[in-house]
Amino acid sequence: MLTIENPGPPIDAADLKHFEIIVGADLPHDYNAFLLKYNGGKPVPDAISVGGHDESIQVFYGLRRPIESSRLDWNLKILSNRIEQLGGGYLPIACDSFGNDFLISLRDIDKGAVYLCDLQSVFADYDAVPKIYPIAPSFGQFLNCLHEFGTRE
């Protein structure tokens, strides 16, 4: 069963609407519900299978979290150039322990799908386009795929 440690400060629908205006898109409903309930935090279990190996989610980003690097708006700003390299339409929602980010699609074609953005492979090469790997077709399915590290193939 999924639990979230260190959730963010409580937020409401008005906070989310304001953020959606900043982003320029409506957030997927299941992700909206997650933010309203937890506003980010550390998932337990925290592993997700990517290409045959496990990645560990360090933190889900949220709004007004006390640590700047775990805020949605801060990560959107920091990764804006990388997101544009990918064609736009993604929101960074979490990170792993290696500096990679999980993105949720805000594009009509695959809205709500979750991807891993391999930022480690393009570290300090700002012209290189990072690779993204599909993880789940929705945020809810992404959460359902979380498991203890090393317990799934």
N, C-alpha and C positions, 0 to 999 in steps of 0.2 A: 504494500500500500504506500502511495506517495505521501510524503509529508514535506513541508517547506519550513526550513529553519531560518531564523533571522528575517522574517517578512518585513516589508517596508512600512512606512507610516500609512494610516488609512487614507484612502482617496475615494472620491465619489464620481458619479457620471459626468458632472460638470468638469472635473479635472481631466477626465478622459476626452471629453469633447474638445476642450482647449488644446490638448495634445494632438488630437486628430486634425485640428485646424493648422497647427504648426507643421505636421507631417504632410498635410494636403490629401489625406485619404482616410476613409473609415477603417478602423482596425477590425480584424476578424472577430466574430462574436465569442468564440471559445477563448481567444486570447484576452479580449475585453473582460470576460468573466474572471479569468485568472488574475488579471491586474486588480480588479475590484476586490477579490478575496484575499490576495497575498501581497500585491504590489512588489513583485520580485522576491528574491531570497535564494537560499541554497536548497536544492532538491535532495531528498533522501528517499530512494536511491538516486545516484547521480550519473550513472554510466549510460551511454547510448552507443550502439554499434554503428560504425562507419567503415565501409570497405573492408569488413572482416576483422576489425579491431575495435576496441572500446575507447571512446573519448569520455572524459569526465567533465561534467558541467560544473564550473566553479561558482557561477551566480547567474540568476535571472535578473535582468535589469528592471528597474521600476521608476516611478516618478517621485521626486523629492526625497530620494534615499540619502542618508547622511554621508555616504562615501561617493564623491563625484563620479568616479569611474564605474559605479554601478547604477548610474542614472541613464534612462533611455535617451533623453535630450543630449546629454554629453556625448554618448557613443554615436548617436546619429550625426552630430557635428564632426567628431573626430574621424568617422569613417565615410563622410559624405563623398570624398573623391573616389574612394574604392567602390562605393555603391554606384556612382555615376559610371565608372569603368565597366560595371556589370550591366549597364543599361538602365539603372534606376529601378524604383519600385520595390525596394527591400528596406526592412527595418531591422537593425541589430537588436536582438532580444536577450542574448546570453553570451557568455564566453566560456572557453575551456581553460585549462591550466597552462596551455602553451601559447596563448595569444591569438587563437582562432576565435571567430565569432559565429554564432548561430543567427541566421537571418530568417525573418518571416516575410513571405511575399505579400505585397499590397497590390500586385498587378491583377487585372481582371482574369487573365488566362489561368492563373494558378493561385489565386488569393487564399492565403492561410497556409500554404505549403511551407515547410521548414527545411532549410538548407544549412550545411556547414560551409563556411567561407574560410578557405585555407590561406590565412594571412601569414603564417609562418614561412611558407615557401617563397613569398615575395617580400619578405622583410627588407626594408630599406631600399627596395627597387620600386620606386613610385610610378614608373612607367609600365611595369608588368601588371597584367590583369590577373587577379587571384582566381583560382579555380573554386567552383562551388559544387557541392555534392548533395543530392537530394536525400533527405532523411525521412520525412513523413509528409503525406498529402494534407495534413491539418495539424494545428497545434494540439488538439486533444489527442490525436493519434501519436504525436511526438511524446507527449507526457506518458501515454500508455506503453511506450517502448522503453522507458527508463528502467534500469535494472541494476543490481549490484555488480560492481566491476568484476569482469571475468566469468560471469555466470551464463552468458549467451554467446553463441557463435556468430 
